[in-house]
């Protein structure tokens, strides 16, 4: 997890809000032509829990891996992270997994701009807030 260096106000998400964001990502996925994936790849560490939730909802339970577990870069994967703030992480991943679809529970305007032109799905947009997800420890944003 990155440190909240800008001292942004912290917005704590509930599990219910996470579920709503996952459902929003999946609604957007249904509106695309992307339907068949080799599996779901989770961006460690923050993307692991959202990727598990997504994989269960699309019927790919058991077909989830973290990026480190899978060196195969070819193929059509659904790659999930918890947040796309600067867009750097997903943009770098997109260079290595060019035939995939990228998803995050939350994105910023900058993250969305960086991912422009790529198949990128998100649950919510945020500005000027530091998101703390329910699986993160209290105070972890200060680390």
N, C-alpha and C positions, 0 to 999 in steps of 0.2 A: 504494500500500500504506500502511496505517496504521502508526503507530509503536507498538511494544510498550511503552507507557508504564507499564503495571502490572508490568513485568518478569516476565511469566509464563514458566514453563519452556517451552523451545522443543521442539516435536515435529516432526522432519523426516520428511516423507512420501516414500516411494519411488514410482516410476512404477507399480509393482505395486499399491500401496495406492490410488493414484488410480484405476486400472482397476477395482479392487474397489468403490470408492465410486461410480463411473460405473455399474457393473453393478447396484448396489443401487438407485440412482435409477431405472434402466430397469425393474427388477423392480417397483418401486412404480408406475411409469407404466403397466405392463401390467395392474396391478390396478385401474386407474381407467377411467372411461368416455372419457377424453381420448385420442384416437388420431389425429385429423387436424389437422395444423398447417400454416399458411402457410409456416413455416420455423422456424429456430432463431435466437434473438437472444442475442448474447453481451454480458454486462455488462463493459465495459472496466475495467481491463486484466486482472484476475484471471480473469474468466470466459471469456476467449477460448479458451484451450486446452481447458478442460472442455467448452465448447460444441462445439468441433470434434470431440472424441471422441464426444460424445453424438450429434451430427448424423450421423456416419459409421455408428454402431451402429443408428440408426433409419432408415437409408436416405435421409437428406436431405443427403448430401454435395453441396456446391455451393449449398445453400439456407440458408446461414448468413450473418448480418449482425451488425454491432455496432449497438447502440442509436443511435449517432450517424448511422449510414448510412441509417437508415430512419425517416422522419418519420411513416409510416403507423401510427396507433395502433389502428385498428380491426382486427378479425380475431383469430384464435386462434393465438397464437404459443407456442412453448416457450422460456422465457427462463431462461438459465443463468448462474450466478455460481459462484465457487469456494467462497465461505463466506458464511454468513448469521449474523453474530455479534450485532449489536444489532437487526437486522431493518430498520433505517432505509432502506437502499438498496432492497431488494426491495419494501418497503411503499410507498415513493415511486413506484417503477416500476409497482406494481400499480394505483396511482391513475390512471396514464397509459395502462396497457395492461390494462384491467379484464377482458377476455375471454380472458386467457392463463393458462398454467400456469407456475409458478415452480419452479426447481430449484437446489439447491446441493450441492456435494460434502460439505460439512460445515455443521452448524448448532449453535447453542448453545440452551439452554433458552429464553433470552430471545428469540432470533431465531424460534424455533418459536412462542412465545406471540404475538409481534407478527404473525406470518403466519397465526395461527389463523383459520379460516373461509375462507381462500383456498386454491386448489389448489396446495399447496406440497409438494415432494418433496425429500428429502435422502438422502445416502449414509450419513453417520455423525453422531452427536451427540458434542460435546466439552464439557469443562468445565475451566476453569483451565489451559489450555494454549494456547500460541501456535503455530499450524500454519505450517510453512514447506514450501511445495510445491516439487517438483523443478525447476520452471522459474524459481524465484526465486533471486537471488544470495545467497550467504553474507553475513550481516550486514545484509541489506536491511531486516530488522525494526527496525533501530535508526535508520533514516532518518526 
